[in-house]
Amino acid sequence: MSIDFYDSKGRPYAYTDDGETIYTFGGVPIAFIDGDSIYSFSGTHVAFFENGQIWDHRGGVVLFTDQASGGPMKPLKALKPLKGLKSLKPLKGLKALKPLKPLKSLPESVKPAPTLSLSPPASTF
């Protein structure tokens, strides 16, 4: 089951083919899904995944999927790029404790993705 994640401007940001590992469209693994949580590979809890949306720790939506329901209004989606070859996944660090979910804000639209600390690992070699 492939899930594509879009940013606040409707641009494809990342995807998961297995419902667990989140990759950039360039093939770089940036995070993983565990239940309703998103963790970096270092084990840091970075966001919540609920109703097809990724919510940051402040209660704002930073990414959304085709299946997103509720939350702020979504922009029109851009065409998806071709997926690059996947890089090797880094080892997962110990998961940090999941914080309490914040109250959800309902701004006019989805927040820019950079507020979510999803970035490629420094080096896997």
Helices and strands as residue ranges (DSSP letters): E 3-6, E 12-16, E 21-24, E 29-34, E 37-39, E 45-50, E 53-55, E 61-64, G 113-115
